Amino acid sequence: MRRTLLLLLLVLTVTGGWLIAGAGDDLRRAHVTSGGVPLDEVHPTSSGTHPGVVVAHGFSGSAKLMAPFGDTLATRGYVVVLLDFAGHGANTEPLPDRVAGTSDATRVLQHDLDVALAHLRSLPDVDPSRVALVGHSMGAGAVTRYAAAHPDVTATVAISLPDSAVASAERPARLLTMAGALEFPGFREVATSVAAERADRAVRIVDGVEHITILYAPETHRETVAWLDLAFGGPRNDDAIPFPARRLAGAALLMLAFLLGLYPLAALLADPANDPWPRLRRRDGEPRQAIAGITTTIRVAAVTAAAASAGALTAWVLPTARLPLAIAGYVAGYAAVTGALLLAYAVRRPTYAIRRSRMISRPRLLLAVPYAIVSIAVPLHLGVTHALPVGDRWWLLLIIWAAFALLAYATEHVACGVPSRLLAVAAVFVTVLTAAAVTGLTNGFVLLVLFPLIGLMLWQALWSVFLNRFAVSAWVIAVTGAVVVAWPLAVALPLVGG
């Protein structure tokens, strides 16, 4: 079993690394900072001058998230510049407001596009009179607004455009709008209505994708290239478009390798001399009958619902709500209050003392924490989005981590390591957070990232199951698992001012 697992880990790691390293490896790349804006350049292999394209990410995105568009467009003969907007990615300058639609935020986004376009036009292999814009979500709104104000932009592609107000019947010209068939209806309505205002516009609805997966759909990339080729008088070449989700697939394999790798690591660190692999504990004090187990799971879910509801209602008035990281302050307060209330409930239960007495507590078990950091940061940064903390993100990460560690610690004592109960707590936590977004207690952007959040909560729950099989202390499980959720929140959500 051990050899099979180690072989599987090796195959996953090598394959994942190959997929990431081979994405657009024949293209020339450079990273620069111009006017305080981090920019990624991607150049085609052919010589001469080329049309240029600026690619803009959405709220909570980054240049790295949009890297597949750099691969696609450069492969087809375009010079591409991808930017990190203020508050995003490697850009330490905060976004002025917690939402992207205010006048101050709009001014900053337009400034950043100015910088990116000026840099693009300055490149020796770019024809400065032939430039286009591509944007997603917040970036779609920004590039559409910019193109409307700058008619020298040849063409624009707006993916998941959130608001029709940025376009009019007069401008911009040569605009392609796209939306996913699985997105909220409002995105499809905006895409359709904006495209209908002019004869030189078009709309495409991409089947089978929602707000995030539309970025990785081959159809999205084909339509983008076709639109730009049409605007610039024909294709630069007929090279095949690279698979847009190659990096994402590589990152997924690396994450799976790290996920499975925790099992032998926990066995090595726990090192129980008499129970080497794995250790299954009797859960004294818990009902063993199936019906009683279901009843207990329902009780845990009900208690979590009460605690989470209180957390959702109070998080917006806590000091954490004013943290300079959009949405994350509310979520951290929500997690902390929910965790505190669950822990207050747990300590009154007889299983609390029993569980604490049966846990293994060794300093070397803390090595699971850096392993958890690497397991989330490395795949994300290499294959998905910018995942290295910069500027204020370092201390914000510690606060968010502490909040989710409290929630995870309380969950361990409420759920007692039982998978069904761990999943019940995670499900209730996400459900109540969703309700908070729907009712306006927090930013509605939460609804657009539900699937990644659910994935992170499931990852944390699965690690808890692994570590519980080796009777690892609840606080070690909590600190280790919490980083899996806290790290993406701290590095992806926008830094904000005010």
N, C-alpha and C positions, 0 to 999 in steps of 0.2 A: 504493500500500500504506500509506504513512504517513497519508494523509488518511482512508482507511478505518478504520485503527486509532484515530486521534484521534476520529473520529466515534463509533466504538463505545465508546470510553472516556467520551465525553460522555454518550451515551445511558445507559450503565450507571450513571454517577455521578448523573445527574439522576433516573433512575427509582428507584435505591436511596434517595436522599435523600427523594424524595416518599413512598415507602412508609413510611419511618421517621417522617417528620414528620407524616404523616397518621394515624398510629395513635392512635385515641382523642383526636383533636385537639379535639373538642367537649366534652370532660369537663374539670372543674375539678380542678387538681392543686396540691399543696403539699408541700414537703419540710421536715421539722422534726426536731429532736433532742430527745428527752424522756428524762430519766434516763440520759443517755449512749448511748441507743439511737437510731440513725438510722431515721426513719420516712418513708414516702411515703404521702400521702393522695390518694385519687381519689374525687371526688364526682360524683353524677349531676346531670344538668341540671335535673331537676324540683325543685320547692320542697317544703317540709314536712319532716317527720322520716322517717327510713328505717331499716331494719335495718342493722346494721353487720357487717362481716366482716374478721377479721385473716387475712392470707395469709402463710404461713411457708415459706421456701425450705429446700432440703436442704443437705447437706454440700458445701462448695465452691460454693454458690450465692449469691444475693443478692436484694434486693428487685427490682432491675432484671430479673433472670432471670424473676421471677414477674409482671412487668408485664402480660403478656397477660391474667392473671386479674383484674387491676385493671380493665382495659378491659372485659372480659366482664361482670363483676359490677356495675360502675358503670353500664354501658349498660342493665342490667336492673333498676336502681333500688336498688342497695346502695351504702352508703358503705364504702370499702375502705381499710384501713391495711396496708401491706406493710412488714416490718421487715428490717433487717440484723442477724442474730444476732451475738453476740460472735465476733470473729475473722474475720468475713465482710464483704464489700462495703466500705462506708465506716466500719464499726465498728472502731476501733483497739484496743478492749479485747480481749485474747486469750482464746480458748477455753482453759479450764484444762488440758485434756488433748488428746493427739493423736488421740483417737477420741471420738465423741459419746456413747458409751454408759455412761461412768463416772458415779459419783454426783456428782462435782464438776461435770462438764459438764452433767449433767441439771439440777442446781440453777441453773446460769447460764441455760440455755435457758428454764426455767420462769420465771425472773426477767424475762427479756427479753419473754416473752409477757405477763406481768403488766403490764409497762410499756406494751406495745402496746395491750392491751385497755383499760387505764385511760385512755389517750389517746383511743382510739376512742370510749369511752363519754362522754368530756368534750366531744366535738364537738357543736355546737348542732343539726346536722341528723341526729343519730343518736338513736334510741330506745334508751336504755341497757339496757332489759330484753330487747332482742331482738338478740342477737349470736351469731355463728357463727365457726367456725374452719376454715381450709383449709390443708393442709400437704402438702409433697412430701418423701418419703424421710426424712432426719433430721427435717425439719419435720413430717412426718406422724406420726412417733413422738412428737414434742414436743406437738403439738396434741391427739393422742389421750390422752396422759397428762394434759395440762392439763384437758381436758374431763371425764375420769374423776374428777378431784379437784374440779371446779367444776360441779356440776349446773345452775347458772344459765346455762351455755352451751347455746343452743337446739339447735344441730346442728353436726356435724363431718364434714369430708370428708378422708379420709386417702388420698393418692395414693402408691403404691409404698411402703407401710408395711413397714419392714424387720424388725419384731419383734412377735410377738403378745403379749408379756408386758406391754405398756403398756395392754392392755384386759382386761376380765374379763366374766363373764356378767352382772355387776351394772351396770357402768359402762364407757364412757359410753353414753348413750341416743342414738338418732337418728344413728347413725354410718354413713356410706357409705365403703366401701373400694374402691379401684380399683388395677389393675395392668395393665401392658402384656402383650400376648400374646407378645411377643418378649423379655420380661425373663427373668432366671434363674427357674427354677421356684419357688424359695423365696418370692419375692414374691407369686406367685399363690396359693401354699398359705397364706401368712399372711393375705392378703386374704379368702380363702374361709373359713378357719377362724374368724377374728374375726367376720366377718359372720354366721356360723351360730349364734353364741352368744345372740343376741337376735332377737325377732321384728321389732323396729323398726330393724333394720340391713339393709343390702343390699350386694351386691358387683357390680362391673362389671369385666369384662375387656375392655380396649380392643384391638381388632385392629390388627396391623401396626405396633406401636410398641414401643420398649424404654424403658430407664430415663430417658432424657433427652427423646426425641421424644414421650413421652406428654404432656409439658407443652404441646406445640403441636398436639395432635390435637383437631379440632373436637368429637369425641365426648366427650372428657374435659371440655371446657367446657360442653357441653350437659347432661351428666349432673350436673355440679356445680351448675349453675343450677337444674335440675329438682329436685334434692334439697333445696336451700335454699328454693326456692319452696314445696315441699310442707311443709317444716318451719314456714314462716312463714305458712301459710294461703293460698297462691296467689301467682301471679306479680304483680309490681309493674307490669309492662307487657309487651307482646309484641314489643318491638323486636328486630330481628335481631342475633344474636351476631356481633361482628366476627371477622374471620379471625385466629385466634390466632398464626399464623406470619408475620404481615405484617412486623413488625420484623425477624424472622429473615431473611426473604426480602430485605428491604432491605439488611441487613448483608452477606448473601451477595453481592449485586450490587456493593456497594462494595468488598468484598474482591477480587472478580474484576477490578474496574476497577484497583485498586492492583496486583494481580498482573500484569496485562497491561501496566500503565503502567511497570513496571520495564524493559521492553524498550527503549522509546525513551529512557528516562532513562539506561540503561547506554550506549546508543549516543552520547548527548550527552556524558556524562562521560568515557567512554573516548576518544572523538574521534580514532581512528586515521586520520590524514590520507589514507592510501592505501586503507584498507578501511573505508568509512564505515558500511555497513549490510547485513547483519551480518557479522562476521568469523568465518570457519571456519578453525580451525588444524589442521595436520597434527600428529598425536600421535606424534612421533618416539620410537622405542624400544618402541612397543606393537605387538602382533601385529595384523595387518590381516585375517587370514582369519577367517571366521565361527566356525569350530570353535574356533580359538584364543581368540577373544573370549569364547565361552561358557566355556571352561576358565578364563580369567582371572577372569571374574565368579564362578565357583564358588570359586576360590581366595580371592577377596576376601571372599566370604560366610563361608568356613570360618575365615579369620583373624579376621573380625569376631566370629564366634560364640565363638571362644576368648577374645578380649579382653573381650567382653560378659559371658561367664560368670564370668571373674575379677572383673569390675567388680561384678556382681550379688552375688557371694559376699563381697566385701570392703566394699561401700559402707556396710553397717550399722554397721561398727566405725570408720568415719572420723569426724573432727570434724564434717563437714557433716551427719551424721545427727542432730546435736543442734541444728541450726538451728531457730529458733522459727517454722517454717512446716511444717505437717503434710505428710508424704510428700515434699515438694520437696527436703528435705535428703538423703534417700536417693537420689532421682532425680539430684540434682546430683552426688553422689559417684559414682554409677553411671556417669553420662556422662563425668565427669572421668577416672576410671580407664580406662574403655573408650577414650577419646580418647588418653590417654597411651600406652597399650599399642599402639594402632594407629599412632601417630606414631613410636614406637620401631621398629616394623616398617617403616614407610614410608621412614625416613631411610636404611635399609640397602639400599633398592632403587635401581637406576640411574636410574629415571624421576624421582626426587626432585630431583636437581640439574638435570636437563633441564627439568622443569616450572617450577622457580623462575626459570630464565634466560629463559623465554618469556613471563612474566607482565608485564602493564602495571601500574605502580605510580605513581599520581598522587594528590596530596593531595585533589583535588576528588572522587575516587571515594568518599571517605568521606561525601559527601552522600547516598549510598545508605543509610547507617545511619539518619539521622533519617527518611528516606522509609519505611524498613522499620518504624520505631516507629509512625509515623502510620498506616501501612497495617494494622497489627494492632490498635492501641489504639482508633482512632476507630470503625471498624465494630463492634468488640466492645462498646465503651461505649455507643454510640448504639442498637444494635439487639439486644444479647444480654445482657450482664451488666456489673457494675461493673468497669471496666478501668483506673482511674486509681490508681496506687500511693498508699497512705496509710501514715503511721507507719513502722514498721520495714520495710515492703515495699520501700522505696527501696534500702536497702543489701542486702537479701536478693535483690533483682532483679539487682544487679551480680554477686553470687556465682553465681547460677544462670546468668546470661548468660555469665560467664567459663567455666563448666563446659561449656556447650553449644558455645561458640565453640571450645574445645579439641577437642571431638569433631568439630565441623564442619571445622576446619582439618586434622585428621588424615584425615578422610574425603576431603577434596579431594585429598590426596596419595596415598591408597590407591586411590581410584576414578579419579583423573586426569580428572575431569569427565565421564566416560562415564555416560549416564543409567541404564543397566542396573545398573551397579555402585553408583551412588548409591542406587538403589532397594533393592539387595540389602543395603547397610549399614543403611538405615532399617528394612527388614523384619526383619532379624536383631535390631536394637536393640529394637524393639517386642516381638518374640517372646520374647526373653530376659527383658525386664521383665515381661511377662505371666506367664512361668513363675515369676519371683520372687514375684509376687503370689499365685499359686496355691499355692506351697510355703510361704508365710508369711514370706518374707524381707522383704517390705514390705506395706503396707496393701492389703487386698483391694479397697479402693475403686478402685484402678487399673483393675480389670476393668470397672467401670461407665463409665469415661471413655475406653475404648480407641479408639472411633471418632473423637472429637475429637483425640486424640493422633496417630492415624494421619493424619488430615487435616493437622495441623500439620507432621508430618514430610514428607509429600508436598509441601506448600507450600515448605518449606525446600529440598527436592531440586529442585523445578522452578525456583526462583530461582537455584540453583547452575547449572543447565543454561543459563539465560538469560545469567548473568554469564560463564560459561565461553566462550560464543560470542564474547565480546569480550575474551578473554584477561585478565580482571581477576585481580589477585593473589589467591592462596588466602586470605590473612589478611583481605582485604576481604570476600571471599565468606563467610568463616566468621563474621565479626563481624556482617555484615548478615543472614545467614540464621539465626544463633542467636537473635536477638531475637524472631523469629517464634514460636519454641517457648518461650523463657524468659519472655517477657512474660505470656502467659496463665497459666503456672504461678505466677508471682510475685504476680499480682493476684487469682487465683481461689482458690487453696488457702488454708485457714484459718490465721490467725496463732494460735499456741498458746503457752501459758505452761509454766513448769517445764522 
